[in-house]
Amino acid sequence: MSSHASNHARVIPLRPVPAAREPLWRDVVGDVLRRERLVQGRTLKDVAEAAQISVPYLSEIERGRKEASSEVLAAAARSLGLGLADVLSLAQEELTRRGTASRVAPSRTSMGQVRLAA
């Protein structure tokens, strides 16, 4: 080894830095339900009882931990005085707001093949 060798060690991160990702549907829907519940000043217990679902399950939906069925989402929406279409519309608006920065736009090559932009 040369006497001029560098004394600097190469640092390898244990975990790679996560790339920006599009928001998940369950996260966005959960945020919409939580925001609507809080605007109304209602508790998880109150909304869960009105929707006839368990408090822990509603909590997991609001935190984006569970992907709720359309029946459960409709029941949660009704318990908040909303329709399922209202919740989905609010979630779509939120997705649009959040997703524009992290979206990778596809482009077409001259042969018509789809290529993802880097």
C-alpha positions as a Markdown table, in Angstrom:
| # | Residue | x | y | z |
|---|---|---|---|---|
| 1 | Met | 0.0 | 0.0 | 0.0 |
| 2 | Ser | 1.3 | 3.4 | -0.9 |
| 3 | Ser | 2.2 | 5.9 | 1.8 |
| 4 | His | 0.0 | 8.4 | -0.1 |
| 5 | Ala | -3.1 | 6.3 | 0.3 |
| 6 | Ser | -6.1 | 8.2 | 1.6 |
| 7 | Asn | -7.1 | 7.8 | 5.2 |
| 8 | His | -10.8 | 8.3 | 4.4 |
| 9 | Ala | -13.0 | 5.3 | 4.7 |
| 10 | Arg | -15.8 | 4.8 | 2.2 |
| 11 | Val | -19.2 | 5.2 | 4.0 |
| 12 | Ile | -21.9 | 2.9 | 2.8 |
| 13 | Pro | -25.4 | 3.8 | 4.2 |
| 14 | Leu | -27.3 | 1.0 | 5.9 |
| 15 | Arg | -30.5 | 2.0 | 4.2 |
| 16 | Pro | -30.8 | 3.7 | 0.9 |
| 17 | Val | -32.5 | 7.1 | 0.9 |
| 18 | Pro | -36.1 | 6.5 | 0.0 |
| 19 | Ala | -37.2 | 8.0 | -3.4 |
| 20 | Ala | -40.3 | 10.2 | -3.5 |
| 21 | Arg | -43.3 | 8.1 | -4.0 |
| 22 | Glu | -46.9 | 8.7 | -5.0 |
| 23 | Pro | -49.2 | 8.8 | -2.1 |
| 24 | Leu | -51.2 | 5.6 | -1.5 |
| 25 | Trp | -55.0 | 5.7 | -1.9 |
| 26 | Arg | -55.5 | 4.3 | 1.7 |
| 27 | Asp | -53.4 | 7.1 | 3.2 |
| 28 | Val | -55.3 | 9.8 | 1.3 |
| 29 | Val | -58.7 | 8.4 | 2.1 |
| 30 | Gly | -57.7 | 8.0 | 5.8 |
| 31 | Asp | -56.6 | 11.6 | 5.9 |
| 32 | Val | -59.9 | 12.8 | 4.4 |
| 33 | Leu | -61.9 | 10.8 | 6.9 |
| 34 | Arg | -59.8 | 12.1 | 9.8 |
| 35 | Arg | -59.9 | 15.7 | 8.6 |
| 36 | Glu | -63.7 | 15.6 | 8.2 |
| 37 | Arg | -64.2 | 14.0 | 11.6 |
| 38 | Leu | -62.0 | 16.6 | 13.3 |
| 39 | Val | -63.7 | 19.5 | 11.6 |
| 40 | Gln | -67.0 | 18.2 | 13.0 |
| 41 | Gly | -65.4 | 17.9 | 16.5 |
| 42 | Arg | -66.2 | 14.2 | 16.8 |
| 43 | Thr | -64.4 | 11.4 | 18.4 |
| 44 | Leu | -63.3 | 8.1 | 16.8 |
| 45 | Lys | -65.7 | 6.3 | 19.1 |
| 46 | Asp | -68.6 | 8.5 | 18.0 |
| 47 | Val | -68.0 | 8.0 | 14.3 |
| 48 | Ala | -67.1 | 4.3 | 14.6 |
| 49 | Glu | -70.4 | 3.6 | 16.6 |
| 50 | Ala | -72.4 | 5.5 | 14.0 |
| 51 | Ala | -70.7 | 3.6 | 11.2 |
| 52 | Gln | -71.0 | 0.3 | 13.1 |
| 53 | Ile | -67.3 | -0.5 | 12.8 |
| 54 | Ser | -64.8 | -0.9 | 15.6 |
| 55 | Val | -62.8 | 2.0 | 17.0 |
| 56 | Pro | -59.5 | 0.3 | 16.3 |
| 57 | Tyr | -60.4 | -0.4 | 12.7 |
| 58 | Leu | -61.5 | 3.1 | 12.0 |
| 59 | Ser | -58.3 | 4.4 | 13.6 |
| 60 | Glu | -56.3 | 2.1 | 11.3 |
| 61 | Ile | -58.2 | 3.3 | 8.3 |
| 62 | Glu | -57.6 | 7.0 | 9.3 |
| 63 | Arg | -53.8 | 6.2 | 9.7 |
| 64 | Gly | -53.6 | 4.5 | 6.3 |
| 65 | Arg | -52.8 | 1.1 | 7.9 |
| 66 | Lys | -55.9 | -0.7 | 6.5 |
| 67 | Glu | -57.5 | -0.6 | 3.1 |
| 68 | Ala | -61.2 | -0.4 | 3.8 |
| 69 | Ser | -63.8 | -2.0 | 1.6 |
| 70 | Ser | -66.3 | 0.2 | -0.3 |
| 71 | Glu | -69.0 | -0.8 | 2.2 |
| 72 | Val | -66.9 | 0.3 | 5.2 |
| 73 | Leu | -66.0 | 3.6 | 3.5 |
| 74 | Ala | -69.6 | 4.2 | 2.7 |
| 75 | Ala | -70.6 | 3.6 | 6.3 |
| 76 | Ala | -67.8 | 5.9 | 7.6 |
| 77 | Ala | -68.9 | 8.6 | 5.1 |
| 78 | Arg | -72.5 | 8.3 | 6.1 |
| 79 | Ser | -71.6 | 8.6 | 9.8 |
| 80 | Leu | -69.9 | 11.9 | 8.9 |
| 81 | Gly | -73.0 | 13.1 | 7.0 |
| 82 | Leu | -71.2 | 12.6 | 3.6 |
| 83 | Gly | -71.8 | 10.3 | 0.7 |
| 84 | Leu | -69.2 | 7.9 | -0.6 |
| 85 | Ala | -68.9 | 10.1 | -3.7 |
| 86 | Asp | -68.0 | 13.1 | -1.4 |
| 87 | Val | -65.2 | 11.2 | 0.3 |
| 88 | Leu | -63.9 | 9.9 | -3.1 |
| 89 | Ser | -64.0 | 13.4 | -4.6 |
| 90 | Leu | -62.2 | 14.9 | -1.6 |
| 91 | Ala | -59.6 | 12.1 | -1.8 |
| 92 | Gln | -59.1 | 12.7 | -5.6 |
| 93 | Glu | -58.5 | 16.4 | -4.9 |
| 94 | Glu | -56.0 | 15.5 | -2.3 |
| 95 | Leu | -54.3 | 13.0 | -4.5 |
| 96 | Thr | -54.0 | 15.6 | -7.3 |
| 97 | Arg | -52.5 | 18.1 | -4.8 |
| 98 | Arg | -50.0 | 15.7 | -3.4 |
| 99 | Gly | -49.1 | 13.7 | -6.4 |
| 100 | Thr | -48.0 | 16.3 | -8.9 |
| 101 | Ala | -44.5 | 16.6 | -7.5 |
| 102 | Ser | -43.8 | 12.8 | -7.3 |
| 103 | Arg | -45.3 | 11.7 | -10.6 |
| 104 | Val | -43.1 | 10.3 | -13.3 |
| 105 | Ala | -44.6 | 11.2 | -16.7 |
| 106 | Pro | -44.5 | 8.5 | -19.4 |
| 107 | Ser | -43.3 | 9.5 | -22.9 |
| 108 | Arg | -43.4 | 7.7 | -26.2 |
| 109 | Thr | -40.5 | 6.8 | -28.4 |
| 110 | Ser | -40.6 | 7.3 | -32.1 |
| 111 | Met | -41.6 | 3.6 | -32.4 |
| 112 | Gly | -44.7 | 4.2 | -30.2 |
| 113 | Gln | -43.2 | 2.4 | -27.2 |
| 114 | Val | -43.9 | 3.9 | -23.7 |
| 115 | Arg | -40.8 | 5.0 | -21.9 |
| 116 | Leu | -40.7 | 6.4 | -18.3 |
| 117 | Ala | -39.0 | 9.7 | -18.0 |
| 118 | Ala | -36.0 | 9.7 | -15.6 |
